[in-house]
């Protein structure tokens, strides 16, 4: 029987430029995903919540920290990303989170050895830019959350990572 793992988190970093939502992608250097473009992602460490892991991964991978002036908002996304990894015989459940940054912010990859490049993918290009269907759905959900700011849904999903 396959195991069930819930020790990964996906963080979608978005910015709005000229009315268009764009998503940050990082090019992975390590196998098995070397050369592919992915959102910020990482393992949840022992004793850590998914939100705490997301905040830590943002700091480690792209240099974005809670309290930075570029950090404009933080939301949980409702849909959890379930996928099967045959090599591990595991069903993986990955919570998804969204961070909105200032349009002028850019990632600092100098302290990150897991990625060797970054790019921004416009919401209209998500189908071509993200390889996994679950990632495309997360981007669609993120656009909806950002488009409904001030709504009951958006307020319910908004996070305050510093307390």
Buried (B, 14 or more C-beta within 10 A) or exposed (E): EEEEBBBBBBBBBBBBEEEBBBBBBBBBBEEEBEEEBBBBBBEBEEEBEBBBBBBBBBBBBBBBEBEBEBBBBBBBBEEBBEEEEEEEEBBBBBBBBBBBBEBEBBBEBEEBEBBEEBEBBBBEBBEEBBEBEBBBBBBBBBBBBBEEEEEEBBEEBBBEBEE
